[in-house]
Amino acid sequence: MFIIKFILIVFLVALILMGILFFTVFSKVNNARKQFRENATRPRNVNGQAVTDTRSPEEVNRKIIPDNEGEYVDYEDA
């Protein structure tokens, strides 16, 4: 009878510890998710001033370096 009570107590303690661990991990993940959302929606600041990108989508996605710029260099194994 004592062994059954002991096993029950150990099971309950383990269950409580697992619940505390689950709650702690859930809280940390939830806080990180909230912080990520706040950082993603907040405009980036440089020297206390908000930076707003006013370029059109074409300007944003244009190539910076044209195809005819640069040179081809052969690879030589030393």
N, C-alpha and C positions, 0 to 999 in steps of 0.2 A: 504494500500500500504506500509505503514511503517513497519507493522508486517512482511510482506513477505520479505522485504529487511533485516530486523533484523534476521529472520530465515535463510536466505541465508548466511548472514555474519557469524552467529553462526555455520552453517554447514561447511562453508569453513574453519573457524578457527579450528573446530574439525577435519576436514580432514587433515589439515596441521599438527596439533599436533600428529595425528595418524601416519602420514608419518614419522615425526621426531622420534617418539617412535619406529616404525618398523625399521628404518635405524639404530638407536642406538643398538637395540637388535641384528640385523643382524651383525653389526660390531663387537660386543662383542663375538658372537658365532663364527664368522669367525676368529677372533684373537685367541680365545681359540683353535680352530681346528688347526690353523697353529702352535701354540706353542706345542700342543700335538704331531703333526707330527715331529717337530724338536727334541723333547725329545725322541721320539720313535726310530728315526734313528741314533741319536748320541750315540756313545759308552759311557758306564759308566766310569767315571774316579775315581780313588782312589789315592790321593796324587799327582795329576797331571799326572798320568800314565794311559794309556788306558788298560782296562781289556778285554782280549779276551778268550773266552771259547773254548778250543781245544779238549774237550772230544768228544768221538763218541756218536751217538744217543743212543746206548745201555747203555753206562755209564751214560748218562744224565737221562735216564728213569728207571734205576735199583732201586730196593728197598733198602732203607738204613738200615732198621731194619729187620732182617730175621724173618720168621714165628715162629721159635722155640725159639726165645728170648723173655723174659718177663714172667710174671706169671699171672694167673687168680685170681682175688680177688672177693669173693662173696660180694654182696651188703647186708648190714645189716641195717634195718630200726631202728633208735634209739628210 
